[in-house]
Amino acid sequence: MYRYFIGVGIILIIFSFVFYLLGLMRIVPLIFTIIPMFLSILFTVHSWNNRNRFRGAKHKVVKQ
């Protein structure tokens, strides 16, 4: 599941980079291109860092 999120994040970064290039060519306002670029990088980094998170030790309850 985590690989899916990372793959989607990389695809979003590529699309937002192309959109950002359109902003640099002044076809689209630059402020509208920076926001998706930032959010796609944030989503990818969050997905990458969240995959190996320690979720605590699982204890079995022993009934007597």
C-alpha positions as CSV (number, residue, x, y, z in Angstrom):
1,M,0.0,0.0,0.0
2,Y,2.8,2.4,0.8
3,R,4.5,1.8,-2.6
4,Y,1.2,2.9,-4.2
5,F,1.2,6.2,-2.3
6,I,4.9,6.8,-3.1
7,G,4.2,6.0,-6.8
8,V,1.2,8.4,-6.9
9,G,3.4,11.0,-5.2
10,I,6.1,10.8,-7.8
11,I,3.5,11.0,-10.6
12,L,2.0,14.1,-8.9
13,I,5.5,15.7,-8.7
14,I,6.1,15.2,-12.4
15,F,2.7,16.7,-13.3
16,S,3.1,19.6,-10.9
17,F,6.6,20.2,-12.3
18,V,5.3,20.5,-15.8
19,F,2.6,22.8,-14.5
20,Y,5.3,24.8,-12.7
21,L,7.2,25.2,-16.0
22,L,4.1,26.7,-17.5
23,G,4.1,29.1,-14.7
24,L,7.7,30.0,-15.3
25,M,6.8,30.7,-19.0
26,R,4.1,33.0,-17.6
27,I,1.3,31.0,-19.3
28,V,-0.3,30.3,-15.8
29,P,0.2,32.6,-12.8
30,L,3.1,31.4,-10.8
31,I,1.3,31.4,-7.4
32,F,-1.1,28.8,-8.8
33,T,1.8,26.5,-9.8
34,I,3.8,26.7,-6.6
35,I,0.9,25.4,-4.4
36,P,0.4,22.1,-6.2
37,M,4.2,21.6,-6.4
38,F,4.6,22.1,-2.7
39,L,1.6,19.8,-1.8
40,S,2.8,17.0,-4.1
41,I,6.3,17.1,-2.6
42,L,4.8,17.2,0.9
43,F,2.5,14.2,0.2
44,T,5.4,12.2,-1.2
45,V,7.8,13.0,1.7
46,H,5.0,12.2,4.2
47,S,4.3,8.9,2.5
48,W,8.0,8.0,2.4
49,N,8.6,8.8,6.1
50,N,5.4,7.2,7.4
51,R,6.1,3.7,6.0
52,N,8.6,2.5,8.7
53,R,7.0,4.1,11.7
54,F,7.2,2.2,15.0
55,R,3.6,1.5,16.1
56,G,4.4,-0.1,19.4
57,A,4.9,-3.5,20.7
58,K,2.0,-5.9,20.6
59,H,1.4,-7.7,23.8
60,K,-0.6,-10.8,24.2
61,V,-2.9,-10.9,27.2
62,V,-2.5,-14.1,29.1
63,K,-5.7,-15.2,30.8
64,Q,-5.5,-17.4,33.9
